[in-house]
Each structure stands twice: as structure tokens, then as C-alpha cells.
Amino acid sequence: MSEHIQLDLFDDLPQQGKPKKKRQKKIKPEDEPLEKKIERALWLLRTAAADSDQPIEVSYSGGKDSDVILELARMADIKYRAIYKNTTIDPPGTIKHCMENGVEVMRRKSFAQVIQAKGFPNFLRRFCCAELKEYKVLDRSVQGIRRSESTKRAKRYKEPTVCRLYGSKKQHVEVFLPILHWTDADVAEFIRQRGIKCHPLYYDKDGNFCPKCRLGCMGCPQKSDRGLADFKANPRLVKFWLRNGEIWWNTHKLTKTKKKFKSHYEVFVRNIFFDRYDDFHNAIDNMFGKIDCKQFLMDYFHIDL
């Protein structure tokens, strides 16, 4: 009897040498096939739309990611309003592209008004975005933010839904990010599959689509060159900035600023051409004499001021 009991006990123990089942590696959202990502995006949009009878804002910028989320909203067959917030310094062809896609063009104030009130935006003071683009329209919004666009975005955005505040808790918006985990290749393939016509600036002279192209405001200080390429290609843009900057300079006390700079021309030169104030100061006031920033700008951009 004891022998049988002993055998039964041993039978309950795991067999020696039996291979353990390997755990399957969890696929990262970024590595899923495009078809799966599309399914998830449509599910997210339909779920968001089911919570209310009110339309969802499709935050449209005119870029390729905006074209993708607009197409997804159409595919999901949800109630939405596609809205483009006009900055008045949009890349050429943007407004026309919006109109062709049935997008509402909305403007709260002009960039000229922003400069006249606050001066020139720069890399550290990008107040223009808050004034011209970052404000609430509807309670819910769909945006084309993607984690693969930058390390900063990858750290900041983990989930496809976020609550965003525009100034106060009353101005909160529930934001949905249906293409958060999409790669550049996913976006390009979806555009090809759906036959989407993107902004003209995404195509080279031979008509080839260039997904690496980035759209942004003309002269944006957040660009790697602080907008210098835009100013060189469009010298009238320099005159526009300086004309409105002069109004700001002449109508505000600017006690601290005017201790460091003698004119709005100097402020503009420092923002565009120098990383640090000390470098700017040493460049314009050195052993060879003081540089006239107004004359420098006229010579550099071949304009009359």
C-alpha cells in the first residue's frame, strides 16, 4: 500500500526534463502591422464618438499626419469638424489645401498682432503657438501626434488619450491620438493605399512623395536654423517681422530689453544668428568697431529698410 501511495505522490510532481513553454514576446505597438494599427485607430475614433452626440474636432495642420487622421475620421464614419487654425504665416498653398479637403479655416488673431504686443518669438519664448494655435474649440479633439517624431514626444505621450488644458481647468480638452504608434513608413504606406493627395510641399519636382518633409510656420524659431532658410527664400518676410517689431519696440517700455539692445534690429539679429547673448554682443561690438544691425540685415537679405 505504501508503495502505491509513494508512486501516486511522485506522479503529482512535474516530470523531470520536461521543457517549459517559452513565453511569447509581447509585440510593441510600433511593431504591429499597419492593418492592425488601422483597426485600432478606427476603434478608438468610434469609441470616442460614441460618448457624445457632439462632433469631435479633427485638429488639422495641413501636414501629412493631419491628412491621415482626417481620412481615418472619414473611414470611421464619425461626426467631426476638421479645423485649421490659421496663423497668417502659413506655408504657401496651405489654405488652398485646407479648402480642397473641406477643412474649416479659423483665425483668432494675426501673427502681426502677436509681434506688436509681445515682440519677436524665439527658441526659448514660443508664445506665438499659444496665441495662434493652442486654444480650445470643442470638448474633444483628434490630433496626429506620433511618438516616432521625436524623443521628446516618445517620453511625453504614452497612451492614445490625454487631457489637455488650455490655460485653465475649464478650458480642458479630451485629446485622442489614433496614430500615436505609427511610424513614417506606416504613414507613407497608408497615404499610398488610400490615394491621399498631400500638401504640394511634400512632393519634389518629379512628383515623388517625400514623407520626411515637415511643414511649419514661415520663420518659425523652433526650426533647426531658427527660420533662417525661410527668411532667405522670402526676404519680404524679414520686412514683415521688422515692420511689426518696430511697433512693439516703440509702444512698450521694455526696460530690461532696451538695456541690452539698442533697436529691434538688434533683437532680430540676435534671435536668428546667435545662440547666446554674449556671442551676439561680442560679434557686433568688437575691436573692429560696432556693427550696424539694420545695415547688416539690408546687405544679408538684399532688402531696403
C-alpha positions as CSV (number, residue, x, y, z in Angstrom):
1,M,0.0,0.0,0.0
2,S,2.8,2.4,1.0
3,E,4.5,1.7,-2.3
4,H,1.4,2.7,-4.3
5,I,1.0,5.9,-2.3
6,Q,4.6,6.8,-3.0
7,L,4.1,6.2,-6.7
8,D,0.9,8.4,-6.7
9,L,2.8,11.2,-4.9
10,F,5.6,11.1,-7.4
11,D,3.0,11.2,-10.2
12,D,1.8,14.6,-9.0
13,L,5.2,16.1,-9.2
14,P,6.3,17.7,-12.5
15,Q,8.2,15.4,-14.8
16,Q,12.0,16.0,-14.8
17,G,13.4,17.2,-18.0
18,K,10.1,18.4,-19.4
19,P,10.7,21.5,-21.4
20,K,8.9,24.6,-20.1
21,K,6.8,26.6,-22.5
22,K,8.5,29.8,-23.7
23,R,6.7,33.0,-23.1
24,Q,5.9,34.7,-26.3
25,K,7.4,38.2,-26.6
26,K,4.8,40.9,-26.4
27,I,4.7,42.9,-29.7
28,K,5.3,46.6,-29.2
29,P,2.5,48.8,-30.7
30,E,5.1,50.4,-33.0
31,D,5.9,46.9,-34.4
32,E,2.4,45.8,-35.2
33,P,1.4,45.6,-38.9
34,L,-0.3,48.6,-40.5
35,E,-3.6,46.8,-40.8
36,K,-3.7,46.2,-37.1
37,K,-2.9,49.9,-36.4
38,I,-5.7,51.0,-38.7
39,E,-8.1,48.7,-36.8
40,R,-7.0,50.2,-33.5
41,A,-7.3,53.7,-34.8
42,L,-10.8,53.2,-36.1
43,W,-11.9,51.5,-32.9
44,L,-10.5,54.5,-30.9
45,L,-12.3,57.1,-33.0
46,R,-15.6,55.2,-32.9
47,T,-15.4,54.7,-29.2
48,A,-14.7,58.4,-28.6
49,A,-17.6,59.4,-30.9
50,A,-20.0,57.1,-29.1
51,D,-19.7,59.0,-25.8
52,S,-21.4,62.1,-27.2
53,D,-23.7,63.4,-29.9
54,Q,-21.4,66.4,-30.4
55,P,-18.8,66.4,-33.2
56,I,-15.1,65.8,-32.5
57,E,-12.6,68.3,-33.7
58,V,-10.0,67.0,-36.1
59,S,-7.1,69.2,-35.4
60,Y,-5.8,69.9,-38.9
61,S,-2.4,71.4,-39.6
62,G,-2.1,70.8,-43.3
63,G,0.6,68.2,-42.9
64,K,0.7,64.5,-43.8
65,D,-0.3,63.3,-40.4
66,S,-3.3,65.6,-40.5
67,D,-4.3,64.1,-43.8
68,V,-4.1,60.7,-42.3
69,I,-6.3,61.4,-39.2
70,L,-8.8,63.2,-41.5
71,E,-9.0,60.1,-43.7
72,L,-9.4,57.8,-40.6
73,A,-12.2,60.0,-39.3
74,R,-14.0,59.6,-42.7
75,M,-13.4,55.8,-42.6
76,A,-14.7,55.6,-39.1
77,D,-17.9,57.4,-40.2
78,I,-18.0,59.6,-37.1
79,K,-19.4,63.1,-36.6
80,Y,-16.4,65.6,-36.8
81,R,-15.3,69.1,-37.7
82,A,-11.9,69.4,-39.3
83,I,-10.4,72.7,-38.2
84,Y,-7.3,74.5,-39.3
85,K,-6.1,77.4,-37.1
86,N,-4.7,80.0,-39.4
87,T,-1.5,81.7,-38.1
88,T,-1.3,84.1,-41.1
89,I,2.3,82.9,-41.7
90,D,1.3,79.6,-43.1
91,P,3.5,77.8,-45.8
92,P,2.4,78.6,-49.3
93,G,-0.5,76.5,-50.5
94,T,-1.8,75.6,-47.1
95,I,-5.1,77.4,-47.1
96,K,-5.9,76.1,-50.6
97,H,-5.0,72.6,-49.4
98,C,-7.4,73.0,-46.5
99,M,-10.2,74.2,-48.7
100,E,-9.8,71.3,-51.1
101,N,-10.2,68.9,-48.2
102,G,-13.3,70.6,-46.7
103,V,-11.4,71.9,-43.7
104,E,-12.7,74.9,-41.8
105,V,-10.2,77.7,-41.6
106,M,-10.3,79.6,-38.3
107,R,-8.3,82.6,-37.1
108,R,-8.3,84.1,-33.6
109,K,-5.6,86.8,-34.3
110,S,-2.8,87.5,-36.7
111,F,0.9,87.0,-36.3
112,A,1.4,90.7,-36.8
113,Q,-0.8,91.4,-33.8
114,V,1.3,88.9,-31.7
115,I,4.6,90.6,-32.6
116,Q,3.2,94.1,-32.0
117,A,2.0,93.0,-28.5
118,K,4.8,90.7,-27.4
119,G,7.8,91.2,-29.7
120,F,9.7,88.5,-31.7
121,P,9.2,84.9,-30.6
122,N,12.4,82.9,-30.3
123,F,13.6,79.4,-29.4
124,L,13.0,79.9,-25.7
125,R,9.9,82.1,-25.9
126,R,7.5,80.4,-28.3
127,F,4.4,82.3,-27.2
128,C,3.1,82.5,-30.7
129,C,1.9,78.9,-30.6
130,A,-0.3,79.6,-27.6
131,E,-1.7,82.7,-29.2
132,L,-2.3,81.4,-32.6
133,K,-2.9,77.6,-32.5
134,E,-3.2,76.3,-28.9
135,Y,-6.7,77.1,-27.8
136,K,-9.9,75.2,-27.2
137,V,-12.6,74.9,-29.9
138,L,-14.5,71.7,-29.0
139,D,-14.5,69.5,-25.9
140,R,-12.9,66.6,-27.7
141,S,-10.1,66.6,-30.3
142,V,-8.3,64.2,-32.6
143,Q,-4.6,65.0,-33.2
144,G,-1.9,63.5,-35.4
145,I,0.8,63.3,-32.8
146,R,3.2,60.4,-33.2
147,R,5.8,59.0,-30.8
148,S,8.3,58.3,-33.6
149,E,8.6,62.0,-34.5
150,S,11.0,62.8,-31.6
151,T,12.4,61.5,-28.4
152,K,10.6,64.3,-26.5
153,R,7.3,63.1,-27.8
154,A,8.0,59.5,-27.2
155,K,8.7,60.3,-23.5
156,R,5.7,62.6,-23.2
157,Y,3.0,60.6,-24.8
158,K,2.5,57.0,-23.6
159,E,-1.3,56.5,-24.1
160,P,-3.6,57.3,-27.0
161,T,-5.8,59.5,-24.9
162,V,-4.7,62.6,-22.9
163,C,-6.4,65.5,-21.2
164,R,-5.0,68.8,-22.3
165,L,-5.5,72.2,-20.5
166,Y,-5.6,75.4,-22.4
167,G,-4.9,78.0,-19.7
168,S,-7.3,76.7,-17.1
169,K,-9.2,73.6,-15.9
170,K,-12.3,75.0,-17.5
171,Q,-10.5,75.0,-20.9
172,H,-9.7,71.3,-20.8
173,V,-10.0,69.1,-23.9
174,E,-10.0,65.3,-24.2
175,V,-7.5,64.5,-26.9
176,F,-7.4,61.3,-28.9
177,L,-4.2,60.2,-30.7
178,P,-5.1,57.4,-33.2
179,I,-1.7,57.3,-34.9
180,L,0.4,57.7,-31.8
181,H,2.4,54.5,-32.5
182,W,2.6,54.9,-36.3
183,T,6.0,55.1,-38.0
184,D,6.9,57.3,-41.0
185,A,6.7,54.1,-43.1
186,D,3.2,53.5,-41.9
187,V,2.1,57.0,-42.7
188,A,3.6,56.8,-46.2
189,E,2.0,53.4,-46.9
190,F,-1.4,54.5,-45.7
191,I,-1.3,57.6,-47.9
192,R,-0.3,55.4,-50.9
193,Q,-3.1,52.8,-50.1
194,R,-5.8,55.4,-49.7
195,G,-4.6,57.6,-52.6
196,I,-4.4,60.7,-50.4
197,K,-3.2,63.9,-52.0
198,C,-1.0,65.7,-49.5
199,H,0.2,69.3,-49.4
200,P,2.2,70.3,-52.5
201,L,5.3,70.9,-50.5
202,Y,5.6,67.1,-49.8
203,Y,6.3,66.4,-53.5
204,D,9.6,67.0,-55.3
205,K,9.8,68.5,-58.8
206,D,9.3,65.0,-60.3
207,G,6.1,64.4,-58.2
208,N,7.7,62.0,-55.8
209,F,6.3,61.9,-52.3
210,C,8.8,63.0,-49.6
211,P,7.5,61.8,-46.1
212,K,10.4,63.4,-44.3
213,C,9.3,66.9,-45.2
214,R,8.0,68.9,-42.2
215,L,5.6,71.8,-42.5
216,G,5.6,74.7,-40.1
217,C,5.0,78.4,-39.8
218,M,7.2,80.6,-42.0
219,G,10.3,81.8,-40.0
220,C,9.4,79.5,-37.0
221,P,12.2,79.9,-34.4
222,Q,11.7,76.2,-33.4
223,K,13.2,75.1,-36.7
224,S,16.8,73.9,-36.5
225,D,18.0,77.0,-38.3
226,R,15.6,79.3,-36.4
227,G,13.8,80.0,-39.6
228,L,16.8,81.4,-41.5
229,A,16.1,79.4,-44.6
230,D,12.5,80.8,-44.8
231,F,13.8,84.3,-44.4
232,K,16.4,83.9,-47.1
233,A,13.8,82.4,-49.5
234,N,11.3,85.1,-48.7
235,P,13.0,88.4,-47.9
236,R,9.7,90.2,-47.7
237,L,9.0,88.0,-44.6
238,V,12.0,89.8,-42.9
239,K,10.5,93.2,-43.6
240,F,7.1,92.0,-42.3
241,W,8.7,90.9,-39.0
242,L,10.7,94.1,-38.6
243,R,7.8,96.4,-39.5
244,N,5.7,94.9,-36.8
245,G,8.7,94.6,-34.4
246,E,9.2,98.3,-34.7
247,I,5.6,99.0,-33.5
248,W,6.3,96.7,-30.5
249,W,9.6,98.5,-29.8
250,N,8.1,102.0,-30.0
251,T,5.0,101.3,-27.9
252,H,6.4,99.3,-25.0
253,K,8.8,100.4,-22.2
254,L,10.8,97.2,-22.4
255,T,13.1,98.3,-19.7
256,K,15.3,95.2,-19.5
257,T,15.3,94.6,-23.2
258,K,16.4,98.1,-24.1
259,K,19.3,97.9,-21.6
260,K,20.7,95.0,-23.7
261,F,19.6,96.1,-27.2
262,K,19.7,99.4,-29.0
263,S,16.9,98.6,-31.5
264,H,14.5,95.9,-32.7
265,Y,17.0,95.2,-35.5
266,E,19.5,94.0,-32.9
267,V,16.9,91.8,-31.2
268,F,16.1,90.2,-34.6
269,V,19.7,89.6,-35.4
270,R,20.4,88.0,-32.0
271,N,17.4,85.7,-32.3
272,I,18.2,84.4,-35.8
273,F,22.0,84.3,-35.9
274,F,23.2,83.6,-32.3
275,D,22.7,81.0,-29.6
276,R,23.7,83.3,-26.7
277,Y,23.5,87.0,-26.0
278,D,27.2,87.2,-25.1
279,D,28.1,85.8,-28.6
280,F,25.9,88.4,-30.2
281,H,27.3,91.3,-28.1
282,N,30.9,90.3,-28.8
283,A,30.2,90.0,-32.6
284,I,28.6,93.4,-33.1
285,D,30.8,95.4,-30.7
286,N,34.4,94.3,-31.1
287,M,37.9,95.7,-31.8
288,F,37.0,96.5,-35.4
289,G,34.1,98.7,-34.4
290,K,30.3,98.4,-33.8
291,I,28.2,96.6,-36.5
292,D,25.0,98.4,-37.6
293,C,22.4,95.6,-37.4
294,K,20.0,97.4,-39.7
295,Q,22.6,97.7,-42.4
296,F,23.7,94.1,-41.9
297,L,20.1,92.9,-42.4
298,M,19.8,95.0,-45.6
299,D,23.0,93.6,-47.0
300,Y,22.4,90.0,-45.9
301,F,18.8,89.7,-47.2
302,H,19.2,92.3,-50.1
303,I,16.3,94.4,-48.9
304,D,15.6,98.1,-48.2
305,L,14.5,99.0,-44.6
